[in-house]
Amino acid sequence: MTAAQWIGTVCGVGYLRPAPGTWGSLAALPLAWGLHMLGGFPLLALATVAVFFGGLWATRAMTAGKENHDPSEIVIDEVAGQFIALWAISYPSWAHGIEITALWPGWVAGFLLFRLFDITKPGPVGWADRRNDAIGVMLDDVIAGVFAAIGILILAGITHGILGL
């Protein structure tokens, strides 16, 4: 396996069936937890940028000269998007000294919302997906991650603000 394949498939996770995108998103969860535990939100944010650019390179390398610009085994884009979704719990945990695992509903919501937006591809997520290039492969998941992070913040506001839980 080439370096691009290792990165693009997240060490082979992208070859798992069925639903490799879901497996890629699941693989991102312990990675995000580990990064947060090692360096808080700043390390997760830095890793997200590295994953984005590493994924862009790997996607370009894996799809060069091929008709399919978004093969299902490329799941590094899911890792980038899932990381962004989890920013909505990593930052408050880091900034306020809250144990990240105490925010477990945010982990669940982040995973589910990210998968929802990645699969249904509403608005700008679909626009990025239709680009049919490496940027589009990465960007649709980044946008889905932003949508999921916003969803987590809204759900947290409802739960803790309106409901007072």
N, C-alpha and C positions, 0 to 999 in steps of 0.2 A: 504494500500500500504506500502510495506517495504521501509526502507531507501535506499536499493539498487535500487528499482524500481523508487523511487523519483529522485535519481541521474541519473540513466541510461536513464530514459524517459524524463529527464529535466522537472520535476514537471508535468508529464502527456502529454507534447507536443508530445512525440513519438507515442501517440495513435491517433493523428489527421490523417485523411485520406482525400484525397490521398496524396502520396509522403511524408511520415513522415520525411525523411532525409532533404527535402527542408524546412519543417516546423522547424526542429531543427536548420538548418542553419539560417533561418530568426530569430528565437528566440535568436540566438547568437549576432545579430547586436545591439539591444538595450542594451544587457548585456555588450558588448564590449565598447559601447559608455559610459555607466555609469561608468565602471571601469576606462576608460581613463579620464573621467571628474574628478573622485575622486582622482586618483593617477598617471595619465599619463601613459606613456609606461611601467615604472617599475611595476606598479600594474597589468596592462594587462598581462605582461609577467609572473609575479608570479601567477596570476589567471590561466593562461594557463597550467602551470605546475601542479597546484592543480587540475584542471579539468581533465588533462591527468591521473594522478594517482587515483583520485576519480572515474573516468570513468573506469579505468582498474579494480579496485576493484568491482564496480557495475556490470560490464560486466561479470566478473568471477562468481559473486554471482548469477546473473540472468540466466546464462547459465549452471551452475553446473548440471551435470547429464543429460543434454539435448543434442540431436543430432545437433540442429541448434545453432551454436556458434555466429551467427550474426542476431538475429531477428530484424525485421524492427522497432520495437518500441524502440530499444536502439538508441538514438540520441545524447548522450553525446559526442560521437566521432565526430559528425558534429560540435558541439560547439567548441571542441578543435581545429579542423582543420580550422574552420572559424576564430577563434581568431588568429591563426598563419597567415592566409592570411591577416588579418587586421593589423598585425605588420608593414606591409609596408607603412601604412599611420599613424599609431599611433606613431611610432618612429620619423619620420620627423616632425610631428605636435608638439610633446613634445619637441624635441631637438631645434626646430627653433621658437617656440612660435606661431605656426600657429593654428588658430581655426580648430579643427578636422572636423567640419561640412563644412568648406570651401573646404575640400578635397573630396566632395561628389562623384566625378567621380571614385575615388579610392574605395569607399564603393560599388558602383554598380559593378565595374570591379572585386573587390574581391569576391563578392557574386557569380557573374556569372562564373568567372574562377574556383572558388572552386567547385561549383556544376558540372561544365564541367569535371574537373579532377576526382571528386568523382564518377561521374556516368560512365565515359568512362574507368577509371582505367588504364591509360597508364603506361607501364614499371614497375617501382618499386611500384606504387600504387597497381597494380594488383598482384604483387608478395606478398605484405603484406596482401592483401585481401585473397589470397589463403592459407594463413597459417592455417585458420580455428581454431583460438584460440583467446583469449581475447586480446593478444598483437596485433595480426593482425587486429582485429576490430578497435582498437585505432590507430595503426600505419598507416593504409592505408589513414586515414583522415589527419593525421599529415603530411604525404608526399604530399597529395593533397593540403594541406594548404601551404606548402613550395612552391610547383609549382605555386600556385595562387599568392603568395607574389612576386615571381620572375616575374610573368606575369605583376603584377601591376607596379613593378619597370621598366620593359621594356616599358610598355605603357606610364608611366610618363616620361621616358627618350625620347621617340619619341615625345610626346606631348609638353614637355617643352624644350627639347634640339633641336631636329631636326626641329620641326614645330615652335618653339619659342613662343608658346602660354602661 
